[in-house]
Each structure stands twice: as structure tokens, then as C-alpha cells.
Amino acid sequence: MSASIEVKLTQMKPGHGYVGKILHVDLTSKNLWTEEPGEEWYRLYWGGSALGVYHALRLIPPGADPLGPENVLIFAISPLTGVPVAGNSRLTVTALSPLTGAIGDSQSGGFLPAEMKFAGFDAVVIRGKASKPVYLWLHDGEAELRPAEHIWGKVTGETEDILRRELGDPQIQIAEIGPAGEKMVRFSAIMHMANRANGRAGLGAVMGSKNLKAIAVRGHGKPAVADPKGIKRLIAITMDRIRQSRWAQSLSAYGTAGTLSYQNSTGGLLTNNYTSGKRMKETILQRMETCFACPIACKPVVKVESGPWKVDPRYGGPEYETLAAFGSYCGVSDLGAIAKANELCSKYGVDTISCGATVAWAMEAYQNGFIRRRLEDGLERLRPHFGDTASMLRLMALTLTREGIGDLLAEGPARAARAIGPEAEELLAQVKRRDAPAHMPQIKRSLGVIYAVNAFGADHNPSAHDSSHRPRLKKERPERLAELGITRPQPMNVLNDEKIRFALRAQYFYSAMDILNVCQFVFGVGDQPFGPKDLVDFARATTGWDVTTDELMKLGARRISMMRMFNVRHGIGPEEDRLSRRMLRALVGGAADGTKLGEEEIANAVRRYYEIAGWDELGVPKPETLDALGLGWLEESSALLAVIPSPNRSFMNG
């Protein structure tokens, strides 16, 4: 069961930064082949998320089952990947999401993205379904499928150990699914290093549905760059920039857990299923890990040897979102138990945000009597409530293995609530069936607009947060927002035209960062070490192209419109661009007590976003908008919205 690419790549050609080869794998027929787009195509789409969405648009038919062989899974990097500048080793995975029925788009860091470039591929496009479990082995321009029955059922760390021994190289980087992905838990993740996750959107379930256990990668090629001296200048200023950045210094010390106390002080830290750092460093934090070529080292690794919860450092440690999801969401304060929850997510391969949100939803649904009989009858005999550490971990274990009530919870809160009834649906904090992260739209109002319009649902990464645009930051980084055309800082608690424009313009830039596959902890518009101008310099020095900030903004807008058109093709209309009612109600307690976001206020903001973005009243990019972005080939999709049923009405079938 193997096939190989004929040409062994030992040099990175034909272009600066990009290899020029995209690997296609048909798991059904076991055929492998390469596609070789030209420079003009790479200049239009670059790589990363745009490359992934391009192939999703071309290859996934409307009405496709996300867990069927017709879904396509795309792994993509960018021309910047593998160049030794901080913050550039990122991987994008794209597919039709089994959690939402919309486009699924997820990023992660680590060492695998750079290794994929060294192995000689810009992307891997996977379709079909293998008859038996397999893994894909990429090495120095060659590719082959190998049997994986011997690793099916293994947790992520075991899978990596077995494959490295089998392939005889401890430096091999591996993207794998755990048992949750094999069982198609709808929020399962694709893991590598056993602790880095392409977590959101349930793309691990897509991989499991295809009987693809892992992708192992090793390469020895080095990407050529157009301006080696320019790259050296960027590398040389990195440490000075990190020392000047309080944000980078906090990340190096605490990871994203360092933001926990700030979020709590503003009233923006969620508690008890959306109703309302530093201790880790002082207790269980063992060390901080990093990604390829990055000196910031923001990934926490924890170890717990005493108490009821033993935690293996192999599986990393909880970051801000995980601390919130299993801590404040569930009312749990036991740091060891939260670290154990994080370990289970990494071992079994699931998204920590959706997993924590699912457990918190189940706790509240039980307390309100909606799922009491299902939990008290049968093997579980659970009586979960907020603050109950043991039942939190037990609900997790059942969900990750699809046992008992876990089989329902593994479908995600939206499907579980639909199966139970309207009262249970009122407890959901979601957009497009994607569970909300720990940044509350009542506090960050422009981020609430992004939650609503974002093609893949509630997510905190598609744009800058309101705190980047408040007046007090004007003295700190005015030039960075000005480079994006944003010059009028606004208070946190407003949602006016300028704030909506800020959300959209920043979204274009952050979208470009997801295409160039650079890290938001290193590049951004706030206190990150590098800003928009630095990203332009990086892109120019790597590719030799005369890149401008305007080109990057247009590139970001192109990807957003492509994702929007993908959703149109799959029947997702403007009724999906709204926050669930749970996310609109007034906050109770804390610094933000009484703060709310009105339904009409967010609806008006969404309509205004459409206008500024060049979309029609249904949220579909206008033909002239698509033409200006080089996407005229997508114009026929706009007519499909009226004839394809919306997943808002029929998603239980998909």
C-alpha cells in the first residue's frame, strides 16, 4: 500500500520561499500526484489559509457530508515558512467543518510547518477514504502511504514514539489524531508534538473519517530567499524587539495564562458556562517551549506528581483559553485538575475550548433538569454541577471515548441541545454552532461583530481586539494602526462606525497573517515585537516581490471573501451571522456587572459591516467586490444561497 512521488527534491525551487509543489492524495484509489502552480498563482493566493480555501472551493461539492469521502482536507504553509525569523512556523488546515457545516480553518505552531517546507511541499490536499487505517510519510520530496492499523487506537504521544522508531529518525515531525478523532468526536483536533493543536472546527474528525491516522514529515531542503541580508536584519533586531515588548516578555514568563488576571479585572472572564497564570508558574510550571526559530518560548509545560491528578509534561500545559474553559467555565479552581483536563485533550486530540464548553453546558443542563435522566441512569450515574472537579473529568472521559452520555456530548453542544429540546438550546454560547472563546462580546464589542460575521464561527483570532484601539494605546503604537488606515481610537464600550471599520480593517490584516502563516504573538498591531511594516519587509526579503501593506490588506480581504463564498455554496446565509442569546444578556457580578450587548445593536453593526466590506444585504460579496479581488470565477455562487437549505435548519443531518 504505497506510492511515491518520482522526483526527489533536495533544493527549494522554483521560487523564493515557495517550493512550487502541492501534493494531492486520493486515499480511496491510493493515487498520489503533484500540482505545480506558477508564480502568478502563488502571488494571488500565497499559501496558508487562502491556499486551503481555494482548494476547498474547487474540490468540495455543495451538500457534501463533512464526515464523508467527498470532504477534502488541506494542510498548507506559506512562502515565509521555514525562514528562520521568529513567529513564522505556522500550519493551516482547512476542510468542511463537521462541527459547524461551514468552512473549517485552523492554525497551529510548532516545528512541523517548517519541516514540511524542508520536505519539499507547499501543501497536501487529501480526498477520499482509505479502506483501512493508513499514515502518510513525506520525506525529501517523496510521499507514500503506509499501513497504520498498529497505531490505530493509540494516544498522540504513543503514536509519535512508534512512528519515529519505525522510520528511524527522532527528528521526524508528526501530525496525528488521537482516539477522539478516530471516533469522530466533532470537536476533535489534529495534534503534533503531542501538545500543539489545529484545534478548532473538528478537523481531527475529518482525518478520522478518512482512516488517516497521521502524517509524518522529514526533510533536509532549505528555502531560498531573495534578500538574505534583509532576513539577517530582521533576525538581528528580534531580541531587541522582544525585550522592548511587555507582551512578549509576559508570554515568555507565563504564556497566555498571564492574561487571566487582566481578563478577570475587566469583568471579561467567563464563569459557569458564560454567566458572569501566575499561580501556575509558582506551582506546576516546569518550563516554556517554543516553535521553530522563535526565541519567545510561550508554550507552557506543566508537571503534576502529587495529589489525585498526575500530569505528564509530554502533553504541554494549559494556556489562557484552556484555563478558562475548564476553570472558570466549569467553576473549577483546582489547577491540577485543569492541567489534567488539558493533558486528556492533548492525548485524545480534542479542542480545549469546545471540550470545556461542552462540559460546562452539560453541567448547567443537568442542574436545570434537562439531561438529568440520561446522566443518572445507566453506567454514568453522574450528578454534575459547577465546581465539581470529579464529574468534570468524568464527563470529559465519557465524551472523548463516546461512552454513555458522552456519545451525545461528542456531537457538540448544539447537536446535543437540539436532541434534548429548546430549553437546552437557550444555554448555548455559540455562533454558527462553534463554541465561544473566553472573550466576552459585551466587553469587546467590535470582537462581537467579528464573532457574528466570521465564516467559521465564534473565534477570538480573526481580528484585533477592542483593547488595541482604545485611546490610551495611541501613544504606544499609533503607527501600526495608521498603516492599516485606522487613526481614530475609540472607547471599549462603543460600537460605532469607526469601531466597525476598525474591526474590518484589522480583520483584513489578521487574515493576511493567516495566509502568510505568521504568529499573532509576534506580528500584530499592538505590543507584539513586529508590526505590519515588518511583515511587509519580511515578505519582500523572502519572495523578492514588491509587496506593500495595501497588497497584504487586499490579500486578507480575498481570503475572507473566498470563505464567505464557500459558506454561500453550502447554504449558510445571513441568519447565521448572529450571536446566541446567551451571549447578549447582561453580565452579572464583577467589574462588568450589568453590561450587555443589545440584539438590535449587533444586528445593525453586522449590516454596516456588510456595507463597508462590499457585500449585499444577504452578506454575499457583490460581483464588483469579487472582480476587484481577482475572484470573478466565484460570482456564480451568489445565486446558490436561495436554493440550498441552511444548516441552521438541517444541520442535524450533516
N, C-alpha and C positions, 0 to 999 in steps of 0.2 A: 504494500500500500504506500507507494511513494512515487513522486515525480520531481524532476529537478529543472531549474532554470538553466539554460545552456551556457550562458556567458557568465564567467566568474569576474566580479567587479573588484578590482584592487585599487582603483583610482576613482575619485568622485568627479565624474563628468556626466553631462556635457556642460553644465553651467556653474557659476559661482554660487555656492550654497546648496542648490538643489541637485539631486542625482539625476533626475530625468527619467526615473523608472518607477512605475506603480505596479505592484504585484496584484494579480487577480487570482482568486482561489475559488473553484467550484467544488464544494465538499460532496455534492451528490455524484458528480461524474469523476471526481478526483483529478480534474484538469487544472493546471497552473499555467499562467502566461503573464507576460508583462505588456503594459501600455506605456508608450513613450511620448507624452505631450511635448510640444515645442516651447520655446521661451515665451512666445506671445501668450500662450495659455497660462503659464506659470505667473506671468506678470499680472494677469487678470484675477486669478484666484489664489495665488501664492502657495497656500498649503493649509495645514491645521483644519480648523472648523469649516472654512469655505470649501476646501477640497472635499471634506467629508459630505457636506450638504449637497455639493454639486453632484456627487455620485449617488447620493440618496435620491435626489430628484430624477436622475436619469434611469435608475435601476429599480426603485421600489414602486410597484403599481398601486394606484388608489384602491382602497379596500383590502390591502394586504393584512394578513394576520401577523402581529408583531412577533409571535412565537412560532410562526410557520417558516418553511424554507424560502418563501418569496421575500422575506425581510433580508436586508443587506447590512453588514456590519463593517464599518470603515475605520481603520486605525491610521492616523495621519500626523505627520510632523511638518515643519516648515523649513525654508532655506536657512533660517538662523540657527536651527537646531544643530547641536554638536560643535558649534563655535564656542570656545572657552570664555564666554562672557557671562557674568552672573545672571541667573534668572531665566535662562533660555531653554532648559531641558524640560519641555512640556510635551505631553501627548494628548491629542484629541481623539475620542471615539464617538462615532455617530451611527445612529440607526433609528428606525421607527420604535418609539418607546413602548414597552409592554405595560408600563405603569400609567401612562397618560394617553396613549393613542396619538400623540403629537410627535414632532421631531424630538429625538433624544440626542443630547450633545453634552459631553462630559470631558473635563480636563483633569490631568494629574501630572505630578512631577516625578523626580527620582533620576535614575540612571538609564532606564530602558529607552527613553526617546533618543538620547544621543547614540546609544548602541545601535538603534535601528538605522540611523544615518550612516554609522560606520559599517553596517552590514550591507548597505547599498540600495536602500529603498526609501522613497518619499511617502509611500502609503501602502497599505494592504487592504484590499477590498474582498470581503468574504461573503459568498452567497451559498444557497443550498443547505443540505443537511447530510452529514456523514451517517452511514448505516450503523457504525459502531464508534465509540469514543476515539478521537484522534487528537494529536497535537501537531502544530506547525513549527518546523525548525528552519530558521533563517540564519544563514551564515555566509558572509563574504560574497554576496550576490547570488547565492544559491538558495533554493527553497524546496522543502519536501514535507509530505505528510507522513506521520508515524503513528502506530497504534498507541492508544492511551488507556486501555482497559485496566492496566496495572496501577494507574494513578486516579482513576475514577473513584470518587468517594473520599479521597484524601483531602485534608485541610490544606490551606495555602502553603504553610511552611514546609509540610511534608512533601508536597508536590515539587517545590523548588529544590529541596535536597535530593530527591530521587532523580530529577531530570539533570541536575548538574553532575551527579555521579554517572548517570547513564551516558551523557555526552562528553564527559571527561574534561570539564573546564569549570572551575569555580567562579569565573568572571562572567558566565552567561547570565543575561538578564531575562526574566520570565514574566509574562503577563498571564495570569491564570484565574480560573474561577474556583470557588470552594464548593462545598456540598449545597449551599443555598442556591448558587447559580445552576447547579445540576438539577435541582428540584424546581427550578424556575420560579423562585420567590421573586415577586415582581419588582422589588427594590434591591435586587442583588447587584453586586459590584464586580468589576474587573480589577483584580489586585496585582501589584507587583512589589517586589521586596517584602512581600507578605504584610506590608503596612501602608502602601501608597495605593490610593483607590481612584479609579474612574467610577465614582460612586453614585451619582445621581442619575435618574432616568431608567434604572433597572436593566442596564445593558449587559450585566452578567447573566441575566435570564436569557437574553438573545443568544449569547455564546453557548449557554447550556442547551438551549433548544436545538442548536446545530450540532450537538455532540462534540463540540470543540472545547477541550479541557484547558489548553494552554498554547501560548506562542513563545517559543524560546528563541533568543536573539544573541548573535555574537558576530562582531565584525572588526576589521583592522584597517579599514579605509579612513582617510581624513578629508574633511570637506575643504575644498579650495575656497579662498576668499579673494575678492577683488582688490582690497586695500589692507594688506597685513599691518601696515603701520597704524592705520586708523583703528583696527581692532586692538592693537597693543596699547594705544592711548586710552581706549575705554577700559581695558583691563587695569591699567596703571592708576586710574582715578577711582576704581571701585572701592578700595579700602577707605580712602578719604571720605567718599560719599557715605559709606556705611557709618563711619564714626560721627558724621555730621547729622545723621538721621536718627532721631529719637525712636521712630517707628522701627527701624531696622535693629537698633540696639535692644529694644523690648522683645522683638521676635527672637533674637539670639539668646536672650536670657530666659524667656518664658514660653516662646511660641505664641500662637494666637490666644492661649489661655490668659495672657497678660491683659486682654481687653475685657475680661469678665467683670472686674470690679467697676470699670468705666461704664459698661452697659447697664450694670445694676444701679449705678449712681444716677443715671439719666431716667430711670424707670423703664428702660427698654429691654430688660432681661425677662424672658418669658418664664412663667411658673404655672404648674398644674394645667398642662395642656392649653397654653396660650391664654391664661387669665391674668394675669396680672401684668487661680493661676499661680496666684503667687504661692498659695499653700502647697501646691503640687511640687514646686521647686524645693520647698523646705522639707518635704517628706519623702515622696516616692520617685521623684525625677532622678534618673540615672545619668542621662547625657542628652545632648541635642545632636541630631543627624542632619545631613544636608543633601542636596541634589548635585548633579554634575556641574562642576566649575563654579559653584556658588559658596562664598565664604560666610553667608549669613547664618546658616545652620539653624533653621526654625522648627525642625520636626522633633517633638519630644519623644523620648524613650523612657518608659517607666518600668519599675520592678517592684513587685509586692511579694514578700516572703513570709510575712506574719499575718495573723488574722484569718478570717474564713475565706478570703478571696486571694488565691495565689495568682500572680500575673506574670507572664513570660515576656521579657523585654523584646523578644523576637518580633512581637506584633505592635511595636511602637507605643504610643500613649495618646490619651485624649487631648484634642485641641478644643478651641472655644465652642464650636458647634456641637461637638460630642459631649463636652461638659454640660452644655445647656440641655441637649436632647435627653440625656439620661440622668442629669442632675435636676435642674430647675423645672423642666417639663414634667418630670415624674415626682417632684417633691423630695428627691433623694439627696442627702448631704454626705453620704459615705463615699469618700474619694476612692477607696479601694474597690468598692462595688462598681463605681463608674468606670474605673480603669479595667475591671473585669468585663464589663459590657463592651468596652472598646476592643478588648482582646478577642471576644467572641465574634464581633463584627468583622475583624480582620481575618480570623481563622476560617470562618464560614463564608466570608465575602458578601457583606451587605453594606448599604449606605447607612451611616450612623444617624443622619438626620431623619430619614424616613422610618428607620427602625425605632428610634426613640419616640418619634411622633406616634407611631402605631401603638406602642406600649402605653403611652400616655392617654391616647384616645380610648384604648381598651379599659384602662383604669377608670376613666370617667364614665364610659358607657356601662361598666359594671355597677359603679356607685349609683348611677341613675336608674338601674334596673333593666337596662336594655339587653344585656347579654348574660344576665345572672344565671339562667338555667343552663346555658351552654358551658359555663365555667364550673358550676357546682356539680353537674352531672358528669359521669364518665371519669376518665383517668386523671384529669387535671385537679379537680376539687380545689380550685383557687378562689380566693376572695380578695382580689387585688384592690388596693386603694393608694392614693398619693402618699408617698413616703415609705411604702412597703418595699424594702430592698429585695427581699427574697422572692416576692411574686414578680417584681420587675425582671429579675434574671430568669425566673421560670417561664414567664410569658415569652421572653426572648428565645429561650431554648426550644420551646414548642414551635415558635414561628420559623426559626432557622431550619428546622427539620420537618416542618409541615405535619406535626403530630397534633391530634385532637383539635382544639380551638385554633392552634397555630396554622392549620390548613386554610382557615378563613382569613386570619390576620396576614398570612403571607401574600394574599391578594392585594394588600394595601388598605388603608383606612377607607378610601372612597368606595371600593367594591364591598368591603365588609359592612360598611354602613348601609349601602344600598340593599344588601341582603337582609338587614335587620329591620330597617324602616326609617321614615322621615325624621323621627326624633333623634336617632343616632346620627343622621346626616347633619343636623344642626350643630354638632360638636366638632365638625371638621374645620381645620385651619389650612386651607389649600387654595391654589389656583391651578386650573387645568389638571386636577387630581394629583398635583405634586405638592407634598407637604412643605409648609412654610419654614424657613430657617429662623434663627434666633435674632432677627432684626425686625422690630415691630413697625408696621406702616403708619400707625398712629403717631409715632415719634419721628420716623424718617419718611416724610410724606411723598417726596419725589420717588423714593425707592418703592413706595406703594404703587405708583403708576407703572414702574418697570415690572413689578410683580404681575400686574394685570396684563400688560401687553406682551411680555416676554414670550417668545414662541414655545419655550419648553417649560413654562410654568413658573411658580414662585421660586426665586433664586436670588441670592444676595451678591452675585458676582458680575452680572451683565453691565453694571454702570457704577459710577462713583456714588458714594452715599452723601446724604444731605450735609453731613458734617464737613465735607470737603468744600462746601460753597457758602458756609456761614461767614459773616463779616470779619470775625476775629482772625480768620486764616488769610485775609487779604495781604497782610504784611509779610506772611511767611512764604507763600508760593503764588504770587499773583500772576507770574509769567506763564505758569503751566496751564491754568485755565484759560488765560488770554490766548495762548496758542491754539486753543480749540474754539475761540470766538466767544468765550464766556467771561464777562468783565463786570457783572453787577451782582455781588454777593447778596444772598437772601437769608433771612432768619430760618431756623429749623422748622418753625410751626406754620409756614405758609405754603400754599400750593397755587401760586400764580403763574402767569405766562412765562416769566423768566425762569422759574423753578422747573417748569415742564421742558423748556428749551435746554436748560442745564442737563436734565435727565437724558434727553435725546442726544445732545452733542457728546456728553460723556459716554453714553452708550455706544456711539459710533467708534470712539477711540478704544474703549474696552473690547468691543467686538474685533477691532483690528488686532489687539493684543492676543485674542484667542485664535486668530488666523496665523499670526507670526509665532504663536506658541511661546509667549514670554509670561513671566510670573508677575501677578499683581502685587506681590510683596516687594518686588524690585523696581518695576516700572509702574507709573501712575501719575495722578495729578495732585497728590497730597505730599506727605513727608517721605515717600519712597526715595531710595537713592537716585533713581533716574526718572526723568520726565519725558514728555512727548518728543522734544528736540533730540534727546539722547537716543530714543528709539529710531528716529529718522537717521541719525548718524550711524547707528548700528546696522540698519537695513542697507544704507548706501555702501558702507565699508564691506559688507558681506557680499552683496549682489553686484555692485558696480552700477546699479540703476540710479537714475536721478530722482530718487524718492523725495516727496515732500509731505508735510503734515496733511495737506489737503488730499493727497492721494491716499494716505492711510485712513482718513475720515471717510472717503468715498469707498474704500475697500471694506471698512466696517459696515457702512450702510448697505453695500452689496450683499454681504452675508446675512444681515438682518432681513432684507427683502427676500432673499432666497429661502430662508427658514419660514418666513411668513407664507410664501407661495407653496412650500411643501405642505404646511398645515391646511391651506386652502384646498389643495388636491385631496387631502384626507378628511375633508368635511368639518374642519374646526373653524367656526365663524366668530363673529363679534360677541355672541353671548358667552363665550369662554373668557373674554377679557374683563373679568371682574374678580374681586376678592370675595371669598366666602364670608358669610355674615359674621362668623366668629371673629374675623379679623377687623371688623368695622366697629364692634361695640366698644364702649368706654372702658378704659383701663381702671382697675381697682387696686388701690394701695400704691405705695412707693412714691417716687418723685413725680411720676406722671399721672397720679390719681385723677380720674375724670376725663383724661384726654381721649378723644375719639376722632375717627375719620368718617365723615358722612358718605352714604352711598351715592347721593347725587353729586357730591363734591368730587369723588373719584371718577364717576361716570363722565362728568364734564371734562375732567382732566384727560381722560382717555380719548374723548372725541377731539380735544385740542391737540393731543399728541398725533392722532391720525392726520390732522390738517398740516401740522408742521412737517411731518415725515413725508408728505406727498401721497397719502393713502386716501381711498374713498371712504364713504360713510360706513361701509362694512369692514373697514380695516384691511382692504386689499390694495396693494401698491398700484397706483394708476399707470396706464400704459406709458405715459411720458416719463414717469419715475423709473420704470424698468428700462426704458430706452436709454435714459441718461446714465444708468448704472451698467450698461452693456448686457442687459438681461432680457432683451426683446423676445428671445426664444421662450420665455415663460408667460407671455401675455395670454395665451390660450387658457391658462389655468384659472384666470379670474372668473370665467363662466361656470366653473365647476361648483362653486360654493352653493349655488341654489339647488343643485341636483344631488349632491352627496349627503346622506344623512349625517347629522352631527353626532360625534361621540358623546356629547353631553346627554343625548337621549338613548344611545345604543351601546355605550362603551362596555357594558357587561358582556357583550358578545366578542370583544376583542382583547 
